[in-house]
Amino acid sequence: MRFYPHEFPDFFNEPTTDKFEICDYEERGLGVTALVDFYKGQEVFRFTGIATTKITQYSLQLNDKLHIHDPWFMGRILHSCDPNCSVDMDERSFTALRDIKNGEAVTMDYNSTEAVLFKPFECQCSEECKTGIVGGYQFNDGNDEAKISRLLHQNDWRFAKTLKHIPHFYSRGREWDNWDDFVWACDYIQKNSTQGTFNPTGKYRYNYFHLGKWKYWVMERDKPADQQILINRAVDGYTYDASVKV
């Protein structure tokens, strides 16, 4: 039987329930267990999923802009600092780095593909592991720039439909996984912003935080971070029509 929904076409070497099982690995969460032996160098399985610009808990990074979201199978592969599989994102395949025995967990090194993880975590891949926090190959737990980038990318953004004439998106603090992270992000934006005017009127001045192609600003300009409810973002440099009214 398949792991993937019937809406996905069958594909070569896709994982099936006669070869794999999803098991509970207690503190490490759900993971994939091999039900047959695989030899070193063998392609273990191929995967599919949904292409998205968002980092999710069940995605792997395809390139700088896209991620493959797969909560059905690939997204359940556990991390190990000494993994038994390598990942080829071009082929969307896992290959055995050494022999894998029936009953063994299938593992990968998250730092090998992910610039920044959806949720960095303390590694518990073995009793001997001393890695500490696993967060992706660009992650630095003491680097605020990396932290704000991760938080702003991993949380949901909604298009402001009631203000279509002023195209922008917003993220609600109450929908973040961690309220303290939201407050921290608001504080960081407020402290690292530069003042700019809303064009074309020039009447309204906001403190904008610029990151990549986006500019971010908090909802309440004169309130502290812990009293904010929204973070807004819009494409940096976007020019509004002169007829825009606010």
C-alpha positions in Angstrom: 0.0 0.0 0.0 1.0 3.6 -0.6 1.8 6.3 2.0 0.8 9.1 -0.4 -2.8 10.1 -1.1 -4.4 8.7 -4.3 -4.4 12.2 -5.8 -0.6 11.8 -6.3 0.3 9.7 -9.4 2.3 6.5 -8.8 6.0 7.0 -9.3 9.2 5.0 -9.5 10.6 3.6 -6.2 8.0 5.4 -4.1 7.8 4.2 -0.5 5.2 1.5 0.3 4.0 -0.2 3.5 5.7 -3.5 2.7 9.1 -1.8 3.0 8.5 0.9 5.6 6.5 1.7 8.7 6.0 4.9 10.6 6.7 4.4 14.3 6.7 6.4 17.5 10.3 7.0 18.6 9.1 8.7 21.9 11.0 11.9 22.5 12.2 12.0 18.9 8.7 11.8 17.6 7.3 9.8 14.7 9.9 8.3 12.4 10.3 5.9 9.5 11.5 2.3 10.1 12.8 0.0 7.4 11.0 -3.3 7.2 13.5 -4.8 4.7 17.3 -4.7 4.4 19.0 -2.1 2.2 22.6 -2.2 1.1 25.2 0.6 1.0 24.7 2.6 -2.2 21.2 1.4 -2.8 18.5 4.0 -3.6 16.1 3.5 -0.6 13.1 5.5 -1.8 12.0 8.5 -3.8 9.6 11.1 -2.5 7.1 13.7 -3.7 5.1 16.4 -2.1 3.8 19.9 -2.5 6.1 22.8 -3.7 5.8 25.8 -1.4 7.7 29.0 -0.6 7.1 28.3 3.1 9.3 26.3 5.4 7.2 23.7 7.3 7.8 21.0 9.9 7.6 18.4 7.1 9.5 20.1 4.3 12.9 19.8 2.7 14.6 22.7 0.9 14.7 22.4 -2.9 16.4 25.7 -3.5 16.7 29.2 -2.1 13.0 29.9 -2.8 11.1 26.5 -2.8 10.5 23.7 -0.3 8.9 20.3 -0.8 6.2 19.8 1.8 5.6 16.1 2.5 3.8 15.2 5.8 2.9 11.7 4.5 6.4 10.1 4.4 9.6 12.1 3.7 8.7 14.6 6.4 8.7 11.8 9.0 12.4 10.9 8.4 14.3 11.5 11.6 17.5 13.5 12.0 20.8 11.9 12.9 24.3 13.4 13.1 25.5 10.0 11.8 22.8 9.3 9.3 22.3 6.1 7.3 21.0 8.0 4.2 22.0 10.9 2.0 19.4 13.1 0.2 19.5 14.1 -3.5 17.0 17.0 -3.8 17.3 17.1 -7.6 16.3 13.5 -7.9 14.2 13.6 -4.7 15.7 10.4 -3.5 17.3 8.9 -0.4 20.4 6.6 -0.8 21.9 4.3 1.8 25.2 5.5 3.2 25.8 2.1 4.8 23.8 -1.1 5.1 20.4 -0.6 6.7 18.9 -3.5 8.6 15.3 -4.5 8.9 13.9 -2.7 12.0 16.3 0.2 11.8 15.2 3.8 11.6 15.8 5.6 8.3 17.7 8.8 9.1 19.2 11.9 7.4 21.2 14.9 8.5 18.9 17.9 8.4 21.8 20.2 8.2 22.8 18.7 4.9 19.8 20.2 3.0 18.2 22.9 5.2 19.5 26.4 5.6 17.1 27.1 8.5 14.7 24.6 10.1 11.1 25.3 10.8 11.8 24.5 14.5 15.4 24.2 15.7 15.7 21.5 18.4 18.2 20.0 20.8 19.6 16.9 19.1 18.8 13.5 20.8 19.9 11.2 18.0 22.1 9.2 20.4 23.3 9.2 24.0 26.8 10.1 22.8 25.6 13.1 20.6 27.1 16.5 21.7 25.8 18.5 18.7 23.4 20.6 20.8 20.9 22.6 18.7 20.1 21.4 15.2 18.8 24.3 13.1 20.1 24.1 9.6 23.5 24.9 8.0 22.9 28.7 8.3 21.5 28.5 11.8 23.3 30.3 14.6 21.5 30.2 17.9 23.3 33.3 19.0 22.7 35.2 15.8 19.7 37.6 15.9 19.8 38.1 12.2 19.3 34.3 11.6 16.6 34.1 14.2 14.5 37.0 12.8 14.8 35.5 9.3 13.7 32.1 10.5 10.7 33.5 12.5 9.5 35.7 9.7 9.7 32.9 7.2 8.2 30.0 9.2 5.0 31.7 10.3 1.8 32.2 8.3 1.0 35.3 6.3 -2.4 36.4 5.0 -3.2 38.8 2.2 -5.1 41.8 3.6 -8.2 41.5 1.5 -10.0 44.5 3.0 -7.1 46.7 1.7 -6.6 45.3 -1.8 -5.7 48.8 -3.0 -2.7 48.8 -0.6 -1.3 45.3 -1.3 0.3 43.8 1.8 0.2 40.8 4.1 -0.1 40.3 7.9 0.8 37.7 10.5 -1.2 37.4 13.7 0.6 37.0 16.9 -2.1 34.7 18.3 -1.4 32.3 15.5 2.3 32.0 16.1 3.5 28.7 17.7 5.2 30.7 20.4 4.0 34.1 21.7 7.4 34.9 23.2 8.8 34.5 19.7 6.2 37.0 18.3 7.1 39.5 21.0 10.8 39.1 20.3 10.2 39.6 16.6 8.2 42.8 17.2 10.8 44.2 19.4 13.6 43.3 16.9 11.6 45.0 14.1 11.0 48.1 16.2 14.7 48.4 17.2 16.1 47.7 13.7 13.9 49.8 11.5 14.4 52.9 9.5 11.7 55.6 9.2 9.9 55.9 5.9 6.8 57.5 4.5 3.8 55.7 3.0 3.7 56.7 -0.7 2.1 58.3 -2.6 0.6 60.5 0.1 3.6 61.0 2.2 1.4 61.8 5.2 2.1 58.6 7.2 5.4 57.7 8.6 6.3 54.2 9.6 9.4 52.4 10.9 10.2 49.7 8.3 12.5 46.7 8.8 13.9 45.5 5.5 14.7 41.9 4.9 15.2 40.4 1.4 12.4 41.6 -0.9 10.1 42.5 2.0 9.7 45.4 4.3 8.1 44.7 7.7 6.3 47.0 10.3 4.3 46.4 13.4 0.6 47.2 13.6 0.7 49.7 16.5 3.5 52.3 15.9 3.5 53.7 19.4 3.0 50.6 21.5 5.6 48.2 23.0 6.3 44.8 21.5 4.2 42.9 24.0 1.1 44.9 23.1 1.3 44.3 19.4 -1.2 42.0 17.6 0.1 42.0 14.0 3.2 42.3 11.9 2.7 43.6 8.4 4.8 43.1 5.3 4.8 44.4 1.8 7.1 44.1 -1.2 10.0 46.5 -0.7 9.9 49.3 -3.3 6.4 48.7 -4.5 4.9 51.8 -6.0 1.3 52.5 -5.3 -1.0 54.2 -7.8 -1.4 57.9 -7.2 -5.1 57.5 -6.7 -4.6 55.4 -3.6 -6.5 56.8 -0.6 -6.1 55.7 3.1 
